[in-house]
Amino acid sequence: MFADLKLATTIAALMVVVAFPALSQTADTGDTISERVKTLDRGTVWKAVGQIQLSFPTFHPQGMVKIGDFFYITSVEITKPTTKYDTSQGGYDRDTGEGKGHLFKVDSNGNLVEDVILGEGSIYHPGGIDFDGKAIFVPVAEYRPNSVSIIYKVDPQTMKPQEVFRYRDHLGGVVHDSEKKTLNAVSWGSRRFYAFTLDENGQVTNADVDRGQLATLNPAHYIDYQDCKYLGHSEMLCGGLTNYQVKKDGPKFALGGLEIINLASGHPVYQIPVQLWTESGLPMTQNPFWIEPTDNSLMAYFAPEDDKSTIYIYEAQGR
């Protein structure tokens, strides 16, 4: 009996040792990712190295992190689309619509392992997400600008969500600056930046400060950020897109890109277009992305499509 108990304790301890290296991978790679992204340019060759077909309805994916062999993907399921108002009502340009917010856990073959529902009532739109080595941070907001949000942190092993705080704006992406002890967020369209300070217990201390006082404006305008990742040293990497026209009445085309932003100043440090599209014309940085270093390059994962999604895998090496 005691031998069995000792063996069980030993196995449990080994499982913890095995699990934690996967959970701490982002803490040691941010510097490498920052250095290598800064060597990419418009001439960079993005080599397609694989695809993962997701085997379940994905709705409208928003953010993604990769932890070990698993992908964690947020998505909004729209059951009733929002309707635009003819004139602004209560400071809003549209109603809330209806839907559900999802956080999917997906294995390396594209199979759904777990589906956690996040949000409440009209707050059902999850955004861009990040992993700080311990928890996945997920913003969930109303599906309209200038609205309200709930920020959650989710244990990637148990998939149990915990509400962190609420704020009166649409927060579309969040990262945890573990060095300066802040949660940094971007608004609808990434037009505003926020830095929410954390006390020693991990509680937000300035969630009651109005956005007019707390927000700083994003000076970069060529793309709207959809998903962001913390790199360390007050930098985050964001992916996104904007639609452009070559002439006034001509067709629009979507250009995607990546930007490294200094969290202290709110200014871009490095900007590059990502000239990759799906066969249907969606830019790879349409919504979720994840980047990790290999021995001498970068591996990028993109999931731009709705409903029947594919994770496209590319390798890029800078100059």
C-alpha positions in Angstrom: 0.0 0.0 0.0 2.7 2.4 1.0 4.8 1.4 -2.1 1.7 2.1 -4.3 1.3 5.5 -2.6 4.9 6.4 -3.1 4.8 5.3 -6.8 1.6 7.4 -7.3 3.3 10.4 -5.7 6.4 10.0 -7.8 4.3 9.8 -11.0 2.4 12.9 -10.1 5.6 14.8 -9.4 7.0 13.8 -12.8 3.8 14.9 -14.5 4.1 18.3 -13.0 7.8 18.5 -14.1 6.8 17.5 -17.6 3.9 19.9 -17.8 5.6 23.1 -16.7 8.3 23.4 -19.4 5.4 23.6 -22.0 3.6 26.2 -19.9 6.7 28.4 -19.6 7.8 28.4 -23.2 6.8 32.0 -23.9 8.9 33.4 -21.0 12.2 32.5 -22.7 11.4 33.1 -26.4 10.1 36.7 -26.5 13.6 38.2 -27.0 14.4 35.8 -29.8 11.0 36.5 -31.6 11.5 40.3 -31.3 15.1 40.1 -32.7 14.0 37.9 -35.6 10.8 39.7 -36.5 13.0 42.9 -36.8 15.0 41.1 -39.5 11.9 40.5 -41.7 10.9 42.9 -44.5 8.8 43.1 -47.6 11.1 40.7 -49.4 10.9 38.0 -46.8 10.0 34.6 -48.2 7.3 32.9 -46.2 7.6 29.2 -46.9 4.4 27.1 -46.5 5.4 24.1 -44.4 2.0 22.6 -43.4 -1.7 22.9 -42.7 -4.0 21.6 -40.0 -7.6 21.2 -40.9 -9.9 21.9 -37.9 -12.5 19.2 -37.7 -15.3 21.1 -36.0 -17.4 24.3 -36.7 -15.1 27.2 -35.7 -17.6 30.1 -36.2 -15.5 33.4 -36.3 -12.1 32.8 -34.8 -10.4 35.7 -33.1 -7.2 34.9 -31.1 -4.8 32.0 -30.8 -2.0 30.7 -28.6 0.0 27.5 -28.9 1.0 25.7 -25.7 3.0 22.5 -26.1 1.1 20.5 -28.7 -2.3 22.2 -28.2 -3.8 25.3 -29.8 -6.2 27.5 -27.8 -8.5 29.6 -30.1 -11.1 32.1 -29.2 -14.2 32.5 -31.4 -17.5 34.3 -31.5 -20.6 32.4 -32.5 -23.1 34.9 -33.9 -26.7 33.8 -33.5 -28.2 37.2 -34.3 -26.1 39.8 -36.1 -25.8 43.3 -34.9 -27.9 46.0 -36.6 -26.6 49.5 -37.4 -28.7 52.4 -36.1 -29.6 55.2 -38.5 -28.4 57.7 -35.8 -26.3 57.1 -32.7 -28.3 55.8 -29.7 -26.8 56.2 -26.3 -23.4 56.6 -27.8 -23.6 53.4 -29.8 -23.8 52.9 -33.6 -25.5 49.5 -33.5 -27.4 47.2 -31.2 -25.7 44.3 -29.3 -26.8 41.4 -31.4 -26.7 37.9 -29.9 -24.2 35.2 -29.6 -21.8 33.0 -27.6 -18.1 33.3 -26.9 -15.9 30.2 -27.2 -12.4 29.2 -26.1 -11.5 26.1 -28.0 -8.7 23.7 -27.0 -7.5 21.9 -30.1 -5.0 19.1 -30.5 -2.2 19.0 -33.1 -4.5 17.0 -35.5 -7.2 19.7 -35.5 -9.6 17.9 -33.2 -11.6 19.7 -30.6 -10.6 18.7 -27.1 -12.6 21.1 -25.0 -15.0 24.1 -25.6 -15.4 26.7 -22.8 -18.1 29.3 -23.1 -17.1 32.8 -21.9 -19.0 36.0 -21.4 -22.6 36.8 -20.2 -25.6 38.3 -21.8 -24.7 40.8 -24.5 -21.0 40.4 -23.7 -20.1 37.5 -26.0 -17.3 38.6 -28.4 -13.9 37.2 -27.4 -10.9 38.9 -28.8 -7.1 38.4 -29.2 -5.5 36.4 -26.5 -2.1 35.8 -24.9 -0.4 33.3 -22.6 2.0 34.5 -19.9 3.4 31.1 -18.9 0.7 30.4 -16.4 -2.7 31.6 -17.7 -4.4 32.6 -21.0 -5.8 36.1 -20.8 -9.1 36.5 -22.8 -11.1 39.7 -23.3 -14.8 39.3 -24.0 -16.8 42.3 -25.1 -20.1 43.4 -26.6 -19.9 43.2 -30.4 -19.8 47.0 -30.9 -17.3 49.8 -30.3 -17.2 51.9 -27.1 -19.0 49.2 -25.1 -18.1 47.0 -22.2 -15.7 44.1 -21.6 -14.9 41.3 -19.1 -11.3 40.1 -18.9 -10.7 36.5 -17.9 -7.7 34.4 -17.2 -8.0 30.7 -18.0 -5.8 27.8 -16.7 -4.8 26.0 -19.9 -4.7 22.6 -18.1 -8.0 22.7 -16.2 -9.7 25.2 -18.7 -11.3 26.9 -15.7 -11.9 30.6 -16.3 -11.6 33.3 -13.7 -12.9 36.8 -14.1 -10.1 39.4 -13.6 -12.0 42.7 -14.1 -14.5 44.6 -16.1 -14.1 47.8 -18.1 -16.3 50.2 -20.0 -14.9 49.9 -23.4 -14.6 47.2 -26.1 -11.2 45.6 -25.4 -10.3 43.6 -28.4 -7.0 42.1 -27.3 -4.9 41.8 -24.1 -1.4 40.9 -23.0 0.2 40.6 -19.6 3.4 42.6 -19.1 4.7 40.5 -16.3 7.8 42.7 -15.8 5.8 46.0 -15.2 2.8 44.1 -13.7 0.2 45.5 -16.1 -2.4 44.1 -18.4 -2.2 46.0 -21.7 -5.2 46.1 -24.0 -6.3 47.5 -27.3 -9.7 48.8 -28.1 -12.1 48.1 -31.0 -9.9 48.6 -34.1 -6.9 49.0 -31.9 -7.4 52.8 -31.9 -6.8 53.1 -28.2 -4.2 51.5 -25.9 -4.7 50.8 -22.2 -2.4 49.8 -19.3 -4.2 48.4 -16.3 -2.0 48.2 -13.3 -1.9 45.1 -11.0 -1.3 45.1 -7.3 0.7 42.4 -5.5 -2.4 40.1 -5.4 -2.9 40.4 -9.2 -6.0 42.7 -8.8 -6.5 45.6 -11.2 -6.2 48.9 -9.5 -7.4 51.4 -12.1 -10.4 49.7 -13.7 -12.6 52.5 -12.5 -10.7 55.2 -14.4 -12.6 56.6 -17.4 -11.3 55.8 -20.8 -10.9 59.5 -21.5 -8.2 59.7 -18.8 -6.7 56.2 -19.1 -6.5 55.6 -22.9 -3.7 56.7 -25.1 -4.2 56.9 -28.9 -2.5 54.5 -31.3 -0.4 56.6 -33.7 -0.1 53.8 -36.2 -2.9 53.4 -38.7 -2.0 51.2 -41.6 -3.5 48.0 -40.0 -6.0 47.4 -37.2 -4.6 44.8 -34.7 -6.6 41.6 -34.2 -4.4 39.5 -32.0 -1.4 40.5 -29.8 1.4 38.7 -28.0 3.7 39.9 -25.2 7.4 39.7 -26.1 9.1 41.0 -22.9 10.9 44.3 -22.3 7.7 46.3 -22.8 7.1 45.1 -26.3 4.1 43.3 -27.9 3.7 41.8 -31.3 0.4 42.3 -33.0 -1.1 41.0 -36.3 -3.9 42.6 -38.2 -5.2 44.0 -41.5 -6.9 46.9 -43.2 -8.9 47.1 -46.5 -7.6 49.3 -49.2 -8.8 50.6 -52.6 -6.5 51.5 -55.6 -9.2 53.9 -56.8 -12.3 55.5 -55.3 -14.9 53.2 -56.9 -12.6 50.2 -57.3 -12.7 46.8 -55.5 -11.1 46.6 -52.0 -8.2 44.4 -51.1 -7.1 43.4 -47.7 -3.5 43.9 -46.6 -2.2 42.2 -43.5 0.8 42.9 -41.4 2.7 42.5 -38.2 3.8 45.3 -35.8 6.0 45.4 -32.7 4.7 48.0 -30.3 6.5 49.6 -27.4 4.0 49.4 -24.5 5.5 52.3 -22.6 5.2 54.8 -25.4 2.5 53.2 -27.5 4.6 53.7 -30.6 5.4 51.1 -33.2 8.9 49.8 -33.1 8.9 47.7 -36.3 6.3 47.2 -39.0 6.1 44.8 -41.9 3.4 43.8 -44.4 2.6 40.1 -44.6 1.8 39.4 -48.2 0.1 36.0 -47.7 -3.5 35.3 -48.7 -5.8 32.2 -48.7 -7.1 31.0 -52.0 -10.3 33.0 -51.3 -8.3 36.2 -50.8 -8.2 36.5 -47.0 -5.0 37.8 -45.5 -3.3 35.4 -43.2 -3.3 37.9 -40.4 -7.1 38.3 -40.7 -7.5 37.2 -37.0 -5.7 34.6 -35.0 -1.9 34.1 -35.2 0.9 32.6 -33.2 4.7 32.8 -33.8 7.5 30.8 -32.2 11.2 30.5 -33.0 12.9 27.4 -34.5 16.7 26.9 -34.4 17.3 29.7 -36.9 14.0 31.0 -38.2 10.4 31.7 -37.2 7.4 29.4 -37.4 4.1 31.3 -37.9 0.6 29.9 -37.5 -2.4 31.6 -39.0 -6.2 30.8 -38.9 -7.9 33.4 -41.0 -11.1 31.5 -42.1 -14.5 31.2 -40.5 -16.6 28.1 -39.8 -14.3 25.6 -41.7 -10.9 26.8 -40.5 -7.4 25.7 -41.4 -4.3 26.6 -39.5 -1.7 27.5 -42.1 1.9 27.1 -41.0 4.7 29.1 -42.5 8.4 29.4 -41.9 10.2 32.7 -42.3 13.9 33.6 -42.1 15.1 37.2 -42.0 18.0 38.9 -43.7 
